[in-house]
């Protein structure tokens, strides 16, 4: 009798966390702090003056909380604003309130030249435009489209 009861408790301990996240389709693993350094200009992805851009200055503006999702993608929440990195089909990159949508999900693909951050909704790669502003575009493997 004791063995059977212990088995039920053990099964419940395993199933409760699984069931708690199974219906949401959202977070899969706990988030952790990251910084992304661009291979093209050697600067960090940051948010300041209302824009997502790169900067050489170190500090809170360049820190992100990366969370792995159940579909294998990642979301990146800016540590200061609490908003998520988002993009659209025109290549604009910005922060928006986190909503779990595909435009806020990023595939992280490792290459020998660095990490490629590919937007799930658009299929475009995160890189840099003029003035170090973050943009997405078709991936051509350029250094400004790779991160470390």
Residue frames as a rotation matrix with the C-alpha (Angstrom) as fourth column:
UNK 1
0.565 0.825 0.000 0.00
0.825 -0.565 0.000 0.00
0.000 0.000 -1.000 0.00
UNK 2
0.453 -0.461 -0.763 2.78
0.151 -0.803 0.576 2.47
-0.878 -0.377 -0.294 0.89
UNK 3
-0.593 -0.733 0.333 4.59
0.411 0.081 0.908 1.72
-0.693 0.676 0.253 -2.38
UNK 4
-0.169 0.630 0.758 1.50
0.974 -0.012 0.227 2.40
0.152 0.777 -0.611 -4.46
UNK 5
0.791 0.473 -0.388 0.85
0.561 -0.813 0.154 5.70
-0.243 -0.340 -0.909 -2.64
UNK 6
0.079 -0.857 -0.509 4.48
0.095 -0.502 0.860 6.80
-0.992 -0.117 0.042 -3.07
UNK 7
-0.619 -0.276 0.735 4.25
0.697 0.237 0.677 5.98
-0.361 0.932 0.046 -6.78
UNK 8
0.358 0.833 0.422 1.19
0.917 -0.399 0.009 8.21
0.176 0.384 -0.906 -7.16
UNK 9
0.743 -0.146 -0.654 2.96
0.216 -0.871 0.440 11.10
-0.634 -0.468 -0.616 -5.41
UNK 10
-0.344 -0.939 0.025 6.02
0.242 -0.063 0.968 10.66
-0.907 0.339 0.249 -7.63
UNK 11
-0.385 0.280 0.879 3.87
0.923 0.124 0.365 10.64
-0.007 0.952 -0.306 -10.78
UNK 12
0.717 0.695 -0.050 2.05
0.697 -0.716 0.040 13.78
-0.008 -0.063 -0.998 -9.64
UNK 13
0.391 -0.654 -0.648 5.35
0.147 -0.650 0.745 15.54
-0.909 -0.387 -0.158 -8.92
UNK 14
-0.665 -0.647 0.372 6.48
0.430 0.075 0.900 14.88
-0.610 0.759 0.228 -12.49
UNK 15
-0.288 0.639 0.713 3.19
0.945 0.071 0.318 15.66
0.153 0.766 -0.624 -14.24
UNK 16
0.511 0.579 -0.635 2.20
0.699 -0.710 -0.085 18.90
-0.500 -0.401 -0.768 -12.51
UNK 17
-0.139 -0.578 -0.804 5.04
-0.094 -0.801 0.592 21.04
-0.986 0.158 0.057 -13.99
UNK 18
-0.901 -0.180 0.395 4.55
0.337 0.283 0.898 19.45
-0.274 0.942 -0.195 -17.41
UNK 19
-0.104 0.957 0.272 0.82
0.991 0.075 0.115 20.07
0.090 0.281 -0.955 -17.43
UNK 20
0.311 0.204 -0.928 1.28
0.512 -0.859 -0.017 23.62
-0.801 -0.470 -0.371 -16.17
UNK 21
-0.353 -0.528 -0.773 3.25
-0.362 -0.685 0.633 24.59
-0.863 0.503 0.051 -19.28
UNK 22
-0.724 0.019 0.690 1.72
0.512 0.685 0.518 22.21
-0.463 0.728 -0.506 -21.83
UNK 23
0.239 0.941 0.240 -1.42
0.905 -0.126 -0.405 24.24
-0.351 0.314 -0.882 -22.43
UNK 24
0.498 -0.037 -0.866 0.35
0.035 -0.997 0.063 27.57
-0.866 -0.062 -0.496 -22.88
UNK 25
0.672 -0.344 0.656 2.78
0.740 0.268 -0.617 26.67
0.036 0.900 0.434 -25.65
UNK 26
0.886 -0.317 0.338 4.95
-0.284 -0.948 -0.147 29.44
0.367 0.034 -0.929 -24.28
UNK 27
0.203 -0.915 0.350 8.05
-0.970 -0.236 -0.056 29.39
0.133 -0.328 -0.935 -22.10
UNK 28
0.722 -0.059 -0.690 9.99
-0.071 0.985 -0.158 26.16
0.689 0.163 0.707 -22.19
UNK 29
0.076 -0.769 -0.634 13.05
0.909 0.315 -0.273 27.01
0.410 -0.556 0.723 -20.11
UNK 30
0.605 0.097 -0.791 13.90
0.596 -0.713 0.369 29.71
-0.528 -0.695 -0.489 -17.60
UNK 31
0.879 -0.244 0.409 15.33
0.167 -0.645 -0.746 32.86
0.446 0.724 -0.526 -19.12
UNK 32
0.341 -0.823 -0.455 18.93
0.817 0.021 0.576 33.94
-0.464 -0.568 0.679 -18.67
UNK 33
0.660 -0.129 -0.741 20.85
-0.162 -0.986 0.027 37.17
-0.734 0.102 -0.671 -19.22
UNK 34
0.213 -0.598 0.773 22.66
0.918 0.394 0.052 37.61
-0.336 0.698 0.633 -22.54
UNK 35
0.231 -0.167 -0.958 24.41
-0.355 -0.932 0.077 40.26
-0.906 0.322 -0.275 -24.58
UNK 36
0.633 -0.020 0.774 24.80
0.671 0.513 -0.536 40.09
-0.386 0.858 0.339 -28.37
UNK 37
0.015 -0.732 -0.682 27.96
-0.163 -0.674 0.720 41.49
-0.987 0.100 -0.129 -29.97
UNK 38
0.916 0.368 -0.159 27.83
-0.181 0.024 -0.983 42.19
-0.358 0.929 0.089 -33.71
UNK 39
0.327 -0.812 0.484 30.61
0.677 0.559 0.479 40.56
-0.659 0.171 0.732 -35.76
UNK 40
0.418 -0.110 0.902 30.60
0.820 -0.382 -0.426 43.41
0.391 0.918 -0.069 -38.30
UNK 41
0.352 -0.245 0.903 31.17
-0.107 -0.969 -0.221 46.42
0.930 -0.019 -0.368 -36.07
UNK 42
-0.493 -0.643 -0.585 32.13
0.446 0.391 -0.805 44.81
0.747 -0.658 0.094 -32.73
UNK 43
-0.764 0.291 0.576 29.38
-0.574 -0.715 -0.399 46.66
0.296 -0.636 0.713 -30.86
UNK 44
-0.919 0.395 0.019 26.56
0.297 0.722 -0.625 45.36
-0.261 -0.568 -0.781 -28.66
UNK 45
-0.385 0.888 0.251 22.86
0.419 -0.074 0.905 45.12
0.822 0.454 -0.344 -29.50
UNK 46
-0.832 0.071 -0.551 21.12
0.490 -0.373 -0.788 47.67
-0.262 -0.925 0.276 -27.28
UNK 47
0.139 0.882 0.450 18.07
0.857 -0.335 0.392 49.84
0.496 0.331 -0.802 -26.91
UNK 48
-0.299 -0.144 -0.943 18.39
0.690 -0.715 -0.109 53.55
-0.659 -0.684 0.313 -26.27
UNK 49
-0.743 0.117 -0.659 16.95
-0.330 -0.921 0.209 56.81
-0.582 0.373 0.723 -27.58
UNK 50
0.192 0.981 -0.030 13.87
-0.591 0.091 -0.801 54.84
-0.783 0.171 0.598 -28.67
UNK 51
0.539 -0.055 -0.840 15.77
-0.795 0.297 -0.529 52.64
0.278 0.953 0.116 -31.14
UNK 52
0.785 -0.390 0.481 17.29
0.146 0.872 0.468 49.16
-0.602 -0.297 0.741 -31.30
UNK 53
0.775 -0.617 -0.136 20.90
-0.449 -0.387 -0.805 49.72
0.444 0.685 -0.577 -32.36
UNK 54
0.485 -0.687 -0.541 24.44
0.757 0.640 -0.134 48.74
0.438 -0.344 0.830 -31.51
UNK 55
0.833 -0.260 0.489 26.66
-0.419 -0.873 0.250 50.55
0.361 -0.413 -0.836 -29.04
UNK 56
-0.024 -0.909 -0.416 30.18
0.135 0.409 -0.902 50.24
0.991 -0.078 0.112 -27.69
UNK 57
-0.378 -0.048 0.924 29.10
-0.807 -0.473 -0.355 51.52
0.454 -0.880 0.141 -24.29
UNK 58
-0.652 0.162 -0.740 28.58
0.344 0.934 -0.098 48.79
0.676 -0.318 -0.665 -21.72
UNK 59
-0.868 0.386 0.313 25.65
-0.480 -0.491 -0.727 48.90
-0.127 -0.781 0.612 -19.36
UNK 60
-0.477 0.762 0.439 22.04
0.038 0.517 -0.855 47.94
-0.878 -0.391 -0.276 -18.80
UNK 61
0.202 0.619 -0.759 20.88
-0.749 -0.401 -0.527 49.12
-0.631 0.675 0.383 -22.25
UNK 62
-0.201 -0.379 -0.903 22.66
-0.907 0.421 0.025 46.15
0.371 0.824 -0.428 -23.86
UNK 63
-0.925 -0.154 0.348 21.32
-0.314 0.824 -0.471 43.40
-0.214 -0.545 -0.811 -21.59
UNK 64
-0.150 0.853 -0.501 18.58
-0.824 0.172 0.540 41.00
0.546 0.493 0.677 -22.63
UNK 65
-0.340 0.140 0.930 16.77
-0.576 0.750 -0.324 38.10
-0.743 -0.646 -0.174 -20.99
UNK 66
-0.482 0.081 -0.872 16.64
-0.785 0.403 0.471 35.24
0.389 0.912 -0.131 -23.45
UNK 67
-0.180 0.515 0.838 13.97
-0.630 0.594 -0.500 32.58
-0.756 -0.618 0.217 -22.97
UNK 68
-0.968 -0.139 -0.210 13.77
-0.249 0.649 0.719 29.34
0.036 0.748 -0.663 -24.90
UNK 69
-0.110 0.994 -0.027 10.26
-0.970 -0.113 -0.217 28.57
-0.219 0.002 0.976 -26.14
UNK 70
0.130 0.243 0.961 8.63
-0.251 0.946 -0.205 25.18
-0.959 -0.215 0.184 -26.57
UNK 71
0.959 0.254 0.127 8.99
0.062 0.251 -0.966 25.46
-0.278 0.934 0.225 -30.38
UNK 72
0.344 -0.919 0.194 12.79
0.917 0.373 0.141 25.81
-0.202 0.130 0.971 -30.14
UNK 73
0.197 -0.240 0.951 12.85
0.439 -0.845 -0.304 29.57
0.876 0.477 -0.061 -30.76
UNK 74
-0.462 -0.382 -0.800 13.92
0.885 -0.260 -0.387 32.27
-0.060 -0.887 0.458 -28.31
UNK 75
0.713 0.523 0.466 12.40
0.498 -0.846 0.189 35.53
0.493 0.097 -0.864 -27.17
UNK 76
-0.454 -0.878 -0.150 14.64
0.801 -0.328 -0.501 38.40
0.391 -0.348 0.852 -26.10
UNK 77
0.709 0.700 -0.082 13.28
0.630 -0.577 0.519 40.73
0.316 -0.420 -0.851 -23.46
UNK 78
-0.057 -0.715 0.697 15.13
0.110 -0.698 -0.708 43.98
0.992 0.036 0.119 -22.88
UNK 79
-0.333 -0.151 -0.931 16.21
0.851 0.376 -0.366 44.10
0.405 -0.914 0.003 -19.23
UNK 80
-0.969 -0.079 -0.234 15.48
0.184 -0.865 -0.467 47.79
-0.165 -0.495 0.853 -18.67
UNK 81
-0.661 0.735 -0.152 12.17
-0.732 -0.587 0.345 48.17
0.164 0.340 0.926 -20.49
UNK 82
-0.502 0.468 0.727 10.71
-0.206 0.752 -0.626 44.67
-0.840 -0.464 -0.281 -20.05
UNK 83
0.552 0.681 -0.482 9.69
-0.622 -0.048 -0.781 44.71
-0.555 0.731 0.397 -23.73
UNK 84
0.302 -0.359 0.883 10.54
0.349 0.904 0.247 42.10
-0.887 0.233 0.398 -26.36
UNK 85
-0.657 -0.587 -0.473 12.62
-0.337 -0.333 0.881 42.35
-0.675 0.738 0.021 -29.53
UNK 86
0.304 0.864 0.401 10.15
0.319 0.305 -0.897 42.43
-0.898 0.401 -0.183 -32.42
UNK 87
-0.792 -0.546 -0.272 10.35
-0.096 -0.328 0.940 42.82
-0.602 0.771 0.208 -36.19
UNK 88
0.393 0.917 -0.066 8.18
-0.237 0.032 -0.971 43.12
-0.889 0.397 0.230 -39.28
UNK 89
0.478 -0.102 0.872 8.36
0.701 0.643 -0.309 42.08
-0.530 0.759 0.379 -42.93
UNK 90
0.936 -0.144 0.322 9.74
0.106 -0.756 -0.646 45.47
0.337 0.639 -0.692 -43.98
UNK 91
0.111 -0.976 -0.187 12.89
0.568 0.217 -0.794 44.90
0.815 -0.018 0.579 -41.91
UNK 92
0.110 -0.033 0.993 12.10
-0.583 -0.811 0.038 47.23
0.805 -0.584 -0.109 -39.03
UNK 93
-0.191 -0.221 -0.956 13.30
0.656 0.696 -0.292 46.11
0.730 -0.683 0.012 -35.59
UNK 94
-0.232 0.245 0.941 11.81
-0.542 -0.836 0.084 47.56
0.808 -0.490 0.327 -32.42
UNK 95
-0.990 0.009 -0.138 10.63
0.122 0.525 -0.843 46.74
0.065 -0.851 -0.521 -28.91
UNK 96
-0.191 0.977 0.094 6.99
-0.502 -0.180 0.846 45.89
0.844 0.115 0.525 -28.15
UNK 97
0.028 0.314 0.949 5.11
-0.962 0.265 -0.060 44.55
-0.270 -0.912 0.310 -25.18
UNK 98
-0.905 -0.425 0.012 5.81
-0.413 0.885 0.217 40.83
-0.103 0.191 -0.976 -25.03
UNK 99
0.054 0.996 -0.066 2.93
-0.955 0.032 -0.295 38.89
-0.292 0.079 0.953 -26.59
UNK 100
-0.136 -0.182 0.974 4.39
-0.173 0.972 0.157 35.49
-0.975 -0.147 -0.164 -27.55
UNK 101
0.828 0.522 -0.203 3.77
-0.248 0.016 -0.969 36.12
-0.503 0.853 0.142 -31.25
UNK 102
0.646 -0.549 0.530 5.97
0.724 0.660 -0.199 34.79
-0.241 0.512 0.824 -34.06
UNK 103
0.639 -0.416 0.647 7.41
0.180 -0.737 -0.652 38.25
0.747 0.533 -0.396 -34.80
UNK 104
0.534 -0.434 0.726 8.99
-0.825 -0.456 0.334 38.13
0.186 -0.777 -0.601 -31.32
UNK 105
0.761 -0.266 0.592 10.51
-0.038 0.892 0.449 34.67
-0.648 -0.365 0.669 -31.76
UNK 106
0.428 -0.741 -0.518 14.03
-0.903 -0.328 -0.276 34.15
0.035 0.586 -0.810 -33.03
UNK 107
0.955 -0.284 -0.083 15.86
0.273 0.955 -0.119 31.05
0.113 0.091 0.989 -34.23
UNK 108
0.496 -0.868 0.014 19.48
-0.743 -0.416 0.525 31.00
-0.450 -0.271 -0.851 -33.06
UNK 109
0.984 -0.161 0.077 21.59
0.174 0.777 -0.605 29.21
0.037 0.609 0.792 -35.65
UNK 110
0.484 -0.872 -0.072 25.30
-0.194 -0.187 0.963 28.64
-0.853 -0.452 -0.259 -34.99
UNK 111
0.932 -0.350 0.090 27.77
0.153 0.157 -0.976 29.14
0.327 0.924 0.200 -37.85
UNK 112
0.187 -0.942 -0.280 31.57
0.981 0.196 -0.004 29.23
0.059 -0.274 0.960 -37.72
UNK 113
-0.526 -0.371 0.766 31.33
0.462 -0.880 -0.109 32.98
0.714 0.296 0.634 -38.40
UNK 114
-0.949 0.215 0.229 28.93
-0.312 -0.567 -0.762 33.57
-0.034 -0.795 0.605 -35.48
UNK 115
-0.557 0.818 0.144 25.28
0.528 0.482 -0.699 33.23
-0.641 -0.314 -0.700 -34.54
UNK 116
-0.848 0.462 0.259 22.51
0.031 -0.446 0.895 33.99
0.529 0.767 0.364 -37.02
UNK 117
-0.710 0.687 -0.155 19.34
0.140 -0.079 -0.987 35.37
-0.691 -0.722 -0.040 -35.42
UNK 118
-0.914 0.399 0.070 16.46
0.093 0.039 0.995 34.53
0.394 0.916 -0.072 -37.77
UNK 119
-0.616 0.759 0.209 12.98
-0.718 -0.434 -0.544 35.89
-0.323 -0.485 0.813 -37.13
UNK 120
-0.710 0.364 0.603 10.38
0.276 0.931 -0.237 33.11
-0.648 -0.002 -0.761 -37.06
UNK 121
0.292 0.949 -0.121 7.58
0.269 -0.203 -0.942 35.11
-0.918 0.243 -0.314 -38.70
UNK 122
0.699 0.000 -0.715 9.54
-0.540 -0.655 -0.528 36.81
-0.468 0.756 -0.458 -41.49
UNK 123
0.803 -0.484 0.348 12.45
0.571 0.794 -0.211 34.43
-0.174 0.368 0.913 -42.05
UNK 124
0.661 -0.555 0.505 14.71
-0.039 -0.697 -0.716 37.48
0.749 0.454 -0.482 -42.13
UNK 125
0.185 -0.739 -0.647 18.06
0.896 0.398 -0.198 37.72
0.404 -0.543 0.736 -40.34
UNK 126
0.927 0.098 -0.362 18.89
0.293 -0.791 0.536 40.32
-0.234 -0.603 -0.763 -37.69
UNK 127
-0.031 -0.947 0.319 21.70
0.986 -0.081 -0.146 42.58
0.164 0.310 0.936 -38.82
UNK 128
-0.150 -0.125 -0.981 22.61
0.501 -0.865 0.034 46.23
-0.853 -0.486 0.193 -39.05
UNK 129
0.593 0.323 0.737 21.55
0.788 -0.418 -0.451 49.07
0.163 0.849 -0.503 -41.30
UNK 130
-0.020 -0.611 0.792 22.95
0.337 -0.750 -0.570 52.57
0.941 0.255 0.221 -41.53
UNK 131
-0.046 -0.099 0.994 24.15
-0.676 -0.730 -0.104 54.18
0.736 -0.676 -0.033 -38.31
UNK 132
-0.920 -0.388 -0.051 24.24
-0.243 0.669 -0.703 50.86
0.307 -0.634 -0.710 -36.50
UNK 133
-0.173 0.935 0.309 20.45
-0.956 -0.084 -0.281 50.59
-0.237 -0.344 0.908 -36.42
UNK 134
-0.687 0.003 0.727 19.14
-0.049 0.998 -0.050 47.02
-0.725 -0.070 -0.685 -36.15
UNK 135
-0.024 0.645 -0.764 17.38
-0.988 -0.132 -0.081 45.75
-0.153 0.752 0.641 -39.28
UNK 136
0.003 -0.008 1.000 16.34
0.018 1.000 0.008 42.40
-1.000 0.018 0.004 -40.67
UNK 137
0.141 -0.017 -0.990 17.05
-0.959 -0.249 -0.133 41.31
-0.244 0.968 -0.051 -44.22
UNK 138
0.939 0.053 -0.339 17.55
-0.198 0.891 -0.409 38.25
0.281 0.451 0.847 -46.39
UNK 139
0.637 -0.733 0.241 20.56
-0.127 0.208 0.970 36.39
-0.761 -0.648 0.040 -45.02
UNK 140
0.868 -0.437 -0.236 23.65
-0.271 -0.019 -0.962 36.87
0.416 0.899 -0.134 -47.16
UNK 141
0.667 -0.596 -0.447 26.15
0.717 0.677 0.166 35.74
0.203 -0.431 0.879 -44.52
UNK 142
0.212 -0.585 0.783 27.67
0.046 -0.794 -0.606 39.19
0.976 0.164 -0.142 -44.08
UNK 143
-0.663 -0.557 -0.501 29.55
0.521 0.138 -0.842 39.89
0.538 -0.819 0.199 -40.81
UNK 144
-0.850 0.364 0.381 26.94
-0.500 -0.784 -0.367 42.50
0.166 -0.502 0.849 -39.82
UNK 145
0.237 0.939 -0.248 24.38
-0.759 0.338 0.557 39.62
0.607 0.056 0.793 -39.85
UNK 146
0.198 -0.247 -0.949 26.32
0.409 0.900 -0.149 37.51
0.891 -0.358 0.279 -37.35
UNK 147
0.515 0.131 0.847 26.50
-0.648 -0.588 0.485 37.81
0.561 -0.798 -0.218 -33.56
UNK 148
-0.314 -0.586 -0.747 28.53
0.233 0.715 -0.659 36.45
0.920 -0.382 -0.088 -30.68
